[in-house]
Amino acid sequence: MIVKEKEAVLTHADLCARLINFESDVDCLLSTAQCLVADTHKACPALPEQFTNWGTLDELLESARLFCKSGQLPDQLHLDRQESLRILTHYAPIGLLTGCVLQNVANPANGHTLLAAQAHTAHARLVGAGMHSHNLAVQFRLMLEQLGIFLPALGSSRFEALTAIPLNCWCLPAYWLSLSLFPEQYPGEILGAASCEALYGTPLMVLEAQQQVAPNLSALEEKKRRLQDALPHLRDATQTLLKQDADGRLRKCFATGFITSASLLHEWEKLCLEDWHLGRQQPQRAMVELVRNKARFARGYHNKLKLAGRAFDDLIVHDAQCFVQELGQSRWISPGQPEKSLLVTRLLAFGGPMFRIFTEQEETVIRDWICQLPHSSDAATLATDAVDTDPGNVPLVIVEPTASAPITCVRELYHQLLNLEQYPQIRNSATAFCNSWLARSAQGIHKDDNALPFSVYSHQALRAWFEARAAAQVQSYAEHGGDNEKSREDVIDEALQLCPMILIDGAWLRRWSNAGLVETPFGALLYKILSDEIGNGDCALNHPNIYRSLMEDMGIHLPNFRSREFVHFSRFNQAAFEVPVFWLSVSLFPQKYMPETLGLNLAMELSGVGGAYRSARDELRRHGFSTLFVDLHNTIDNVSSGHSAMALEAIELWIDPYLRSNDQQQLSKAWLRIWTGYRALSVPTRSWREWLHPVRYPY
């Protein structure tokens, strides 16, 4: 049952934070995001004629470019430094989420298709293609920090609570993040929104702000270039999509996503311009805003003071506007003369009770406010109302959980996890499966054949183990590589049983293309690995497609791997689906199971290098089959600079803060979790005792 409760509401900033983290209350968030997308589309202006009657796609894109250009507000506002910093801060939610609308278009279910490959290529251009310093969000954040603007991490509660960023600045990111959750339902709208981002580019007032305060920084110029690079790939993806458009519906969907995004960008610019005008006319507005932001920290320091006959603390906390008005008429202020005002010369000065309470930027606000105060006490009071930038709250859709037992059949789990939009409730079963799998993987971690290799973690110890393991795999092949002469039938059957796994190659990294993860240093490495697995935008290089060719070469014709016919294909063993289901399950919880994912990733990338892949190559060649798949993995996963090396580096980057903290207990816990993930590549044993006392993973 789904209901929309008026009392249960989120701001657009709240919704963005939850969508970035997206691991709890998922049913509610999916329904809320669905409603937001639908409501936003309803509020969108009617489609202009050029978006309803167009011939070729190129004609449409040219019309779209002109539409974006005509809607942008003029530059040359002659901004000062404070105005520029304010505009750049207001742009942060958009700048730090560049490309997010495309983040789920390529996934384990469709990464082998042309449309997904083309869209992934566009997304990779925007997020750095696995190079952390090339990610546009990283570059934008670095520019802000060079200007003295330090913002919390995306998705943190501190970010969403920032009063320096008005709520309207989150409307477009909330729409994009919501849209990104439904790549199968809204492919046209997603490509339209992404095309709008590429064609619209950075608003002119943002470019002027950057030129005013940081003319030598190239982040926004680089963004412009990269958006232009992405545009041809978006065009190709749109062309591919429209080939399926028999009734014109997808054309309308593309136009809707484009116009909705452009309208929200226009609205952002309009409100920023109004904010700028009001700031120019009323420095008092900035002073009121400053007092509101500082009020909760001032409470309790002025118990004995009164202002206009009211308790100082009460006034500053509950009526900032009245406080500012009365302060301007007090003995602490000399209207129009900050250099003669006791607030500045005594209270804020070195040795004063408010020394360093305010930043330099905030002291500038105070001085500007004093400067504009009228000298005559009976002069008309300046209005202090700010621009109404509250776009309203988003009703949180409450989904009452259904009382159903978790699905345990791995074939059914595989099917539903590959069709996630059709079966969103499968996440509950995935949680249970993942927890049980990891709990069993953790058992015996100190004593069995794959035990923890060392108890006290250090980078040196990990690298020594890594190199020894890689050398042992090479040596094993040298000693025994040619000993196993399997029959043609055995080779084919072994290759067949691997299909459910290899056709979703990279699936354990499904969400590492998402905002909040891809812009981290270790996340960039995992994105690079994922991108390689799905072919870096080239269907011919897509690993599952290469394996499909091998199956055809072996005379095996499989149903579509997303169909029920596939999971019930008579030649598949039940065990063939167990590890793939774990991959698909753990991929839904990259934050919760981050160390386990890092360990699993290392195990997956290192497992065959130098040994198993070479043995498989001999077997395939002996029977006249293509060896491209195993040859590719033996090279791309290499321990020097390939996926194995990247997996090792990702672990080091993630665990570094634990090393620097000198908290041995937390470091040991992190290392145990990584190794549990490493062990989880193998199917964990199940004890008969579990029927009486099911094991639980404590994390």
C-alpha positions in Angstrom: 0.0 0.0 0.0 1.3 3.5 -0.9 0.2 6.7 0.6 1.4 10.3 0.4 1.5 11.9 3.8 1.4 15.6 4.2 3.3 15.6 7.5 6.1 13.4 6.1 8.0 15.8 3.9 11.5 16.3 2.7 13.3 19.3 1.3 14.9 18.9 -2.1 18.2 19.0 -0.3 17.1 16.1 2.0 15.9 14.1 -0.9 19.2 14.6 -2.7 21.2 13.4 0.3 19.0 10.3 0.6 19.2 9.5 -3.1 23.0 9.8 -3.0 23.2 7.3 -0.1 20.2 5.2 -1.3 20.6 2.1 0.9 17.9 2.5 3.5 14.1 3.2 3.1 14.6 2.4 -0.5 10.9 1.5 -1.2 9.9 5.0 0.1 12.6 6.7 -1.8 11.8 5.0 -5.1 8.1 6.0 -4.8 9.0 9.5 -3.7 11.4 9.9 -6.6 8.7 8.6 -9.0 6.2 11.2 -7.7 8.8 14.0 -7.9 9.6 13.1 -11.6 5.9 13.0 -12.5 5.1 16.2 -10.6 8.0 18.0 -12.1 7.0 16.9 -15.6 3.4 18.2 -15.0 4.8 21.6 -13.9 7.0 21.8 -16.9 5.9 24.4 -19.5 4.2 23.1 -22.7 6.7 21.8 -25.2 7.6 24.6 -27.8 6.6 23.9 -31.4 10.2 23.1 -32.4 10.2 20.2 -29.9 7.0 18.7 -31.2 7.4 19.0 -34.9 10.9 18.2 -36.0 12.5 16.2 -38.7 16.0 14.9 -38.1 17.7 14.6 -34.7 20.3 17.1 -35.8 17.6 19.7 -36.5 16.2 19.0 -33.0 19.6 19.4 -31.3 20.2 22.7 -33.1 16.7 24.0 -32.0 17.6 22.8 -28.5 20.9 24.7 -28.6 19.2 27.9 -29.7 16.5 27.4 -27.0 19.1 27.1 -24.3 21.0 30.2 -25.6 17.8 32.3 -25.7 16.8 31.4 -22.2 20.2 32.2 -20.5 20.4 35.4 -18.7 23.0 38.0 -19.7 26.4 38.1 -18.2 28.3 41.4 -17.4 26.7 41.8 -14.0 29.9 43.4 -12.8 30.0 41.2 -9.8 32.2 42.0 -6.8 34.1 39.2 -4.9 31.4 38.5 -2.3 28.7 38.3 -5.0 30.8 36.0 -7.1 31.5 33.6 -4.2 27.8 33.6 -3.3 26.8 32.6 -6.9 29.5 29.9 -7.1 28.3 28.5 -3.7 24.7 28.5 -5.0 25.8 26.6 -8.1 27.6 23.9 -6.0 24.7 21.3 -6.0 24.6 21.4 -9.8 28.4 21.6 -10.2 29.1 18.8 -7.9 26.5 16.5 -9.5 27.6 16.9 -13.1 26.5 13.9 -15.2 24.5 12.3 -12.4 21.4 11.8 -14.5 23.4 9.3 -16.6 24.8 7.3 -13.7 22.6 4.2 -14.0 22.1 4.0 -17.7 24.7 1.3 -18.1 24.3 -1.5 -15.7 24.8 -5.3 -15.4 21.5 -5.9 -17.3 22.2 -3.8 -20.4 25.9 -3.0 -20.4 26.4 -5.1 -23.5 23.9 -3.1 -25.6 24.7 -0.2 -28.0 22.5 2.4 -26.2 24.1 1.7 -22.8 27.6 1.8 -24.3 27.0 5.1 -26.0 25.5 6.7 -22.9 28.3 5.3 -20.7 30.8 6.9 -22.9 29.2 10.3 -22.4 29.0 9.7 -18.6 32.7 8.7 -18.5 33.7 12.0 -20.2 32.1 13.9 -17.3 33.3 11.8 -14.4 36.9 11.4 -15.5 36.8 7.9 -17.0 38.4 6.5 -13.9 40.9 9.3 -13.3 40.1 11.0 -10.0 41.6 14.4 -10.9 39.7 14.5 -14.2 36.3 14.2 -12.6 34.4 17.5 -13.2 32.9 17.4 -9.7 36.4 17.0 -8.2 37.7 19.9 -10.3 34.8 22.1 -9.3 35.2 21.3 -5.6 38.9 22.0 -5.9 38.2 25.4 -7.4 35.8 26.3 -4.6 38.4 25.3 -2.0 41.0 27.4 -3.7 38.6 30.3 -3.2 38.1 29.5 0.5 34.7 27.7 0.1 34.9 24.3 1.9 31.8 22.1 1.5 31.1 18.8 3.2 31.0 15.5 1.2 28.0 14.9 -1.1 25.3 13.1 0.7 26.3 14.1 4.2 23.8 15.6 6.6 26.1 18.6 6.9 25.8 19.4 3.2 22.0 19.3 3.0 21.8 21.5 6.1 24.0 24.3 4.7 22.1 27.5 5.0 24.4 29.2 2.5 22.8 27.2 -0.2 19.1 28.2 -0.8 16.7 25.3 -1.2 15.8 26.2 -4.8 19.4 25.3 -5.7 18.6 21.6 -5.1 15.5 21.3 -7.4 17.4 20.4 -10.6 19.8 17.9 -8.8 16.8 16.3 -7.1 15.1 15.9 -10.5 18.2 14.4 -12.1 19.0 12.0 -9.3 15.3 10.9 -9.2 15.3 10.4 -12.9 18.5 8.4 -12.8 16.9 5.6 -10.7 14.6 4.6 -13.7 16.8 4.1 -16.8 14.3 1.6 -18.3 11.2 3.6 -17.6 12.7 7.0 -18.6 15.4 6.5 -21.2 14.2 9.3 -23.4 13.8 11.8 -20.5 17.3 10.9 -19.2 18.9 11.4 -22.6 17.0 14.7 -23.0 18.1 15.9 -19.6 21.7 14.9 -20.3 21.6 16.6 -23.7 20.3 19.8 -22.0 23.1 19.7 -19.5 25.6 19.4 -22.4 24.0 22.1 -24.6 23.1 24.6 -21.8 26.6 24.4 -20.2 27.5 26.5 -17.3 25.2 29.6 -16.8 26.9 32.8 -17.9 26.6 34.4 -14.4 28.5 31.5 -13.0 31.2 32.0 -15.6 31.4 35.7 -14.8 31.7 34.9 -11.1 34.6 32.5 -11.7 36.3 35.1 -14.0 35.9 37.7 -11.2 37.5 35.7 -8.4 39.6 33.1 -10.2 40.4 34.0 -13.8 43.4 31.6 -13.8 41.4 28.5 -12.7 40.3 26.3 -15.5 37.6 24.1 -13.9 34.6 25.7 -15.7 36.5 26.0 -19.0 37.3 22.3 -18.7 33.7 21.5 -18.0 32.6 23.3 -21.1 35.1 21.3 -23.2 34.1 18.0 -21.6 30.3 18.7 -22.1 31.0 19.3 -25.7 33.0 16.0 -25.9 30.0 14.2 -24.4 27.5 15.6 -26.8 28.2 13.5 -29.9 27.9 10.3 -27.7 24.6 11.6 -26.4 23.4 12.2 -29.9 24.4 8.7 -30.9 22.6 7.2 -27.9 19.5 9.2 -28.7 19.6 8.1 -32.3 19.8 4.5 -31.2 16.9 5.0 -28.9 14.7 6.7 -31.5 15.1 3.7 -33.8 12.7 2.0 -31.5 10.3 4.9 -31.6 7.4 3.6 -33.7 4.7 5.9 -32.4 6.6 9.1 -31.5 6.4 8.6 -27.8 10.2 8.5 -27.2 10.6 11.7 -29.1 8.2 13.4 -26.7 10.0 11.8 -23.8 13.3 13.2 -24.9 11.8 16.6 -25.4 10.2 16.5 -21.9 13.5 15.6 -20.2 15.2 18.4 -22.1 12.6 21.1 -21.5 12.1 20.2 -17.9 15.9 20.5 -17.2 16.2 23.7 -19.2 13.2 25.2 -17.3 14.8 24.3 -13.9 18.1 25.8 -15.1 16.3 29.0 -16.2 14.5 29.2 -12.8 17.9 28.7 -11.0 19.4 31.6 -13.0 16.3 33.8 -12.4 16.4 33.3 -8.7 20.1 33.9 -8.5 19.7 37.1 -10.5 16.9 38.3 -8.1 19.1 37.4 -5.2 21.9 39.5 -6.7 19.6 42.4 -7.3 18.3 42.3 -3.8 21.8 42.0 -2.4 22.9 45.1 -4.3 19.9 47.1 -3.1 19.9 45.8 0.4 23.1 44.9 2.2 20.7 44.8 5.2 19.3 41.5 3.8 22.8 39.9 3.9 23.2 41.1 7.5 19.9 39.5 8.5 20.9 36.3 6.8 24.2 36.4 8.7 22.6 36.8 12.0 20.2 34.0 11.3 23.1 31.7 10.5 25.0 32.6 13.6 22.1 32.9 16.1 22.2 29.4 17.5 25.9 29.8 18.4 25.3 33.2 20.2 22.7 31.9 22.6 23.9 32.0 26.2 26.7 34.5 25.8 24.6 37.7 26.3 22.4 36.8 29.3 22.6 40.2 30.9 22.2 42.3 27.7 19.0 43.8 26.4 18.3 45.4 23.0 15.2 47.5 22.5 14.0 46.3 25.9 14.1 42.6 24.9 16.5 40.0 26.1 19.4 40.0 23.7 19.6 36.2 23.3 15.8 35.9 22.7 15.8 38.6 20.0 18.8 37.3 18.1 17.5 33.7 18.0 13.8 34.4 17.4 13.7 37.6 15.4 16.8 38.3 13.4 15.2 41.0 11.3 14.1 43.0 14.3 17.5 42.4 15.9 19.4 43.9 12.9 17.0 46.9 12.8 17.5 47.6 16.5 21.2 47.0 16.4 21.5 49.6 13.6 20.0 52.2 16.0 22.1 51.2 19.0 25.3 52.9 20.4 27.4 50.2 18.8 26.7 51.5 15.3 27.6 54.7 13.6 25.4 54.7 10.5 27.4 55.0 7.3 30.7 54.9 9.2 32.0 51.4 10.0 35.4 52.9 10.9 33.7 54.8 13.8 31.3 52.0 14.9 32.1 50.4 18.2 31.0 47.0 16.9 33.9 47.1 14.5 36.5 49.1 16.4 36.0 47.5 19.8 34.0 44.3 19.7 35.4 42.8 16.6 39.0 44.1 17.1 41.9 42.3 18.6 41.2 41.9 22.3 37.5 42.4 21.9 34.9 39.9 23.0 34.0 39.1 19.4 37.5 38.8 17.9 37.5 36.2 15.2 33.9 35.2 15.8 33.2 36.1 12.2 35.2 35.2 9.1 36.7 37.9 6.9 33.8 37.5 4.4 31.3 37.9 7.3 33.0 41.0 8.6 32.7 42.4 5.1 29.0 41.8 5.3 28.8 43.7 8.6 30.8 46.7 7.2 28.7 46.8 4.0 25.6 46.9 6.2 26.8 49.7 8.3 27.9 51.7 5.2 24.3 51.6 3.8 22.6 52.6 7.0 20.9 56.1 6.6 22.5 58.8 8.8 19.2 60.1 9.8 17.5 58.0 12.5 14.1 58.8 11.1 15.0 57.8 7.6 12.8 55.1 6.0 13.8 51.6 7.1 15.1 49.5 4.3 13.1 46.4 3.5 14.8 43.2 4.6 12.8 40.5 3.1 14.9 38.0 1.1 13.9 36.5 -2.2 11.5 33.7 -1.5 13.6 30.8 -2.7 11.8 27.9 -0.9 10.4 25.7 -3.7 8.3 23.8 -1.2 8.8 20.4 0.3 8.7 17.0 -1.4 6.0 14.7 0.1 7.6 11.6 1.3 5.7 8.6 -0.1 5.2 6.1 2.7 5.3 2.5 1.5 3.9 0.0 4.0 6.2 -3.0 4.0 4.6 -6.3 2.8 5.0 -9.2 5.1 6.6 -11.8 2.8 9.4 -14.2 3.4 12.7 -13.5 1.6 13.2 -15.2 -1.7 16.0 -17.8 -1.3 15.9 -19.6 -4.7 19.1 -18.3 -6.5 17.6 -18.7 -9.9 14.6 -16.4 -9.0 17.0 -14.0 -7.2 19.2 -13.8 -10.3 16.2 -13.0 -12.5 14.7 -10.4 -10.3 18.1 -8.7 -9.5 18.7 -8.4 -13.2 15.3 -6.8 -13.6 15.5 -4.4 -10.7 13.0 -1.8 -11.9 10.4 -4.5 -12.3 11.1 -6.0 -8.9 12.2 -3.2 -6.5 11.2 -5.2 -3.5 13.9 -7.8 -4.2 16.3 -5.6 -2.3 15.0 -7.1 1.0 15.9 -10.6 -0.2 19.2 -9.3 -1.4 20.0 -7.9 2.0 19.3 -11.3 3.7 21.3 -13.2 1.1 24.2 -10.8 1.3 24.3 -10.9 5.1 24.2 -14.7 5.3 26.8 -15.1 2.6 29.3 -12.7 4.3 28.6 -14.3 7.7 29.5 -17.7 6.4 32.5 -16.2 4.5 33.8 -14.8 7.8 33.7 -18.2 9.6 37.1 -19.8 9.9 38.8 -16.6 8.7 41.8 -17.2 11.1 42.3 -20.9 10.5 41.2 -22.4 7.1 43.1 -22.6 3.8 42.2 -19.0 2.9 42.8 -17.6 6.3 43.8 -14.0 7.1 47.4 -13.7 5.8 48.5 -11.4 8.5 46.8 -9.9 11.6 48.4 -6.4 11.8 47.6 -4.5 8.6 50.2 -2.4 6.8 50.6 -1.4 3.2 53.9 -3.2 3.0 52.4 -6.5 4.4 49.5 -6.3 1.9 51.9 -5.7 -1.1 54.2 -8.5 0.0 51.3 -10.9 0.2 49.9 -9.6 -3.2 53.2 -10.1 -5.0 53.8 -13.6 -3.4 50.2 -14.7 -4.4 50.7 -13.5 -8.0 54.1 -15.3 -8.2 52.6 -18.5 -6.8 49.8 -18.4 -9.4 52.4 -18.1 -12.2 54.5 -20.9 -10.7 51.5 -23.2 -10.4 50.9 -22.9 -14.1 54.6 -23.5 -14.8 54.5 -26.7 -12.8 51.1 -28.1 -13.7 49.6 -26.0 -16.5 49.7 -28.6 -19.2 48.8 -31.6 -17.0 45.0 -31.4 -17.3 43.6 -32.8 -20.6 39.8 -32.2 -20.3 37.5 -33.6 -22.9 35.8 -31.2 -25.3 32.4 -31.9 -23.5 33.9 -31.0 -20.1 35.5 -27.8 -21.5 32.1 -26.8 -23.0 30.2 -27.6 -19.8 32.6 -25.7 -17.6 32.3 -22.7 -19.9 28.5 -23.0 -19.9 28.3 -23.0 -16.1 30.2 -19.8 -16.0 27.7 -17.9 -18.2 25.5 -16.6 -15.3 28.6 -15.0 -13.8 30.5 -13.8 -16.9 27.4 -12.3 -18.6 27.2 -9.9 -15.6 31.0 -9.3 -15.5 31.7 -6.3 -13.2 28.3 -6.5 -11.6 29.7 -6.2 -8.0 30.6 -2.6 -8.9 27.2 -1.8 -10.3 26.7 1.5 -8.3 30.3 2.8 -8.3 29.3 5.0 -11.3 27.0 6.9 -8.8 27.6 10.4 -7.3 29.0 10.2 -3.8 31.2 7.2 -4.9 32.7 7.9 -8.3 34.4 11.2 -7.2 36.3 9.5 -4.4 40.0 8.5 -5.2 39.3 4.7 -4.7 35.9 5.1 -6.4 37.5 6.4 -9.5 39.6 3.2 -9.7 36.6 1.0 -9.3 34.8 3.0 -12.0 37.7 2.4 -14.3 37.5 -1.4 -13.7 33.8 -1.4 -14.3 34.2 0.6 -17.4 36.7 -1.8 -18.8 34.5 -4.8 -18.0 31.6 -3.3 -20.0 33.8 -2.3 -22.9 34.5 1.4 -22.4 31.7 2.3 -24.7 32.6 -0.3 -27.4 30.2 -3.2 -27.6 32.9 -5.3 -29.4 35.1 -4.9 -26.3 32.3 -5.7 -23.8 33.4 -8.8 -21.9 30.0 -10.5 -21.8 29.7 -10.0 -25.5 33.1 -11.6 -26.1 31.9 -14.6 -24.0 28.6 -14.8 -25.9 30.7 -15.2 -29.1 32.5 -18.1 -27.4 29.2 -19.7 -26.5 28.1 -19.4 -30.2 31.5 -20.9 -31.2 30.7 -23.9 -28.9 27.3 -24.3 -30.4 25.4 -23.1 -27.4 22.4 -20.9 -28.0 21.2 -19.3 -24.8 17.9 -17.4 -24.1 18.1 -13.7 -23.2 19.9 -13.7 -19.8 17.3 -11.4 -18.3 14.5 -13.9 -19.1 13.0 -16.6 -16.9 13.9 -19.1 -19.7 17.6 -18.3 -19.0 17.5 -19.1 -15.3 15.6 -22.3 -16.0 17.8 -23.4 -18.9 18.0 -27.1 -18.3 21.8 -27.4 -18.7 22.6 -24.9 -15.9 23.4 -26.3 -12.5 21.9 -24.5 -9.5 25.4 -23.7 -8.2 26.1 -21.6 -11.3 23.9 -18.8 -9.9 25.2 -18.6 -6.4 28.2 -16.3 -6.8 26.5 -14.1 -9.4 23.6 -13.6 -7.0 26.0 -12.5 -4.3 27.6 -10.1 -6.8 24.3 -8.6 -7.7 23.2 -8.4 -4.0 26.3 -6.8 -2.6 26.4 -4.3 -5.4 23.2 -2.7 -4.0 25.0 -1.7 -0.8 28.3 0.0 -1.7 28.3 2.2 1.4 27.3 -0.5 3.9 29.7 -3.1 2.5 32.4 -0.9 1.1 35.4 -2.8 2.7 33.9 -6.1 1.7 33.4 -4.9 -1.9 37.1 -3.8 -2.0 38.2 -7.2 -0.9 35.9 -9.0 -3.3 37.1 -6.8 -6.1 40.8 -7.8 -5.3 39.9 -11.5 -5.3 38.0 -11.3 -8.6 40.7 -9.4 -10.4 43.7 -11.4 -9.1 42.2 -14.9 -9.1 43.0 -16.0 -12.6 46.1 -13.9 -13.5 49.2 -15.9 -14.5 47.6 -19.2 -13.7 43.9 -20.1 -14.2 43.5 -17.9 -17.3 46.6 -19.5 -19.0 45.3 -23.0 -18.2 41.9 -22.1 -19.6 43.7 -20.8 -22.7 45.4 -24.1 -23.2 42.1 -26.0 -22.8 40.2 -23.8 -25.3 43.0 -23.8 -27.8 43.3 -27.6 -27.6 39.7 -28.0 -28.8 39.8 -25.2 -31.4 37.9 -22.5 -29.5 38.6 -18.8 -29.3 40.9 -17.8 -26.4 40.1 -14.1 -26.7 38.2 -13.9 -23.4 40.9 -15.5 -21.2 43.7 -13.8 -23.0 42.0 -10.4 -22.5 41.6 -11.0 -18.7 45.1 -12.3 -18.3 46.4 -9.0 -19.6 43.9 -6.5 -18.5 43.9 -7.9 -14.9 47.7 -7.8 -14.7 49.4 -7.2 -11.3 51.7 -4.4 -12.6 49.2 -1.7 -13.9 46.0 -3.6 -14.6 42.9 -4.4 -12.6 44.7 -6.3 -9.9 47.0 -3.4 -9.3 44.1 -1.0 -9.3 42.2 -3.2 -6.8 45.2 -3.2 -4.5 45.6 0.6 -4.7 41.8 1.1 -4.0 42.2 -0.8 -0.7 45.2 1.2 0.3 43.4 4.5 -0.4 40.3 3.4 1.5 42.2 2.1 4.5 44.7 4.9 4.7 42.6 7.1 7.2 42.5 4.1 9.6 46.3 3.8 9.4 46.8 7.5 10.1 44.3 7.4 13.0 46.6 5.0 15.0 43.4 3.3 16.2 44.5 -0.3 16.0 41.1 -1.7 16.9 39.4 0.1 14.1 42.2 -0.8 11.7 42.0 -4.5 12.5 38.2 -4.4 12.1 38.5 -2.7 8.7 41.1 -5.3 7.6 39.0 -8.2 8.7 36.1 -6.9 6.7 38.2 -6.5 3.6 39.5 -10.1 3.9 36.0 -11.3 4.5 35.1 -9.8 1.1 38.1 -11.4 -0.5 37.0 -14.8 0.8 33.4 -14.2 -0.4 34.4 -14.8 -4.0 34.2 -18.5 -3.2 30.9 -20.1 -2.2 31.0 -20.3 1.6 30.3 -23.6 3.3 27.0 -24.1 5.0 27.0 -25.9 8.4 24.1 -28.1 9.5 24.0 -25.9 12.7 22.7 -23.0 10.6 19.3 -24.7 10.4 19.0 -24.2 14.2 21.0 -21.0 14.6 21.4 -18.9 11.4 24.6 -17.0 11.3 24.5 -13.2 11.1 27.1 -10.8 9.8 27.6 -8.0 12.4 28.1 -5.2 9.9 
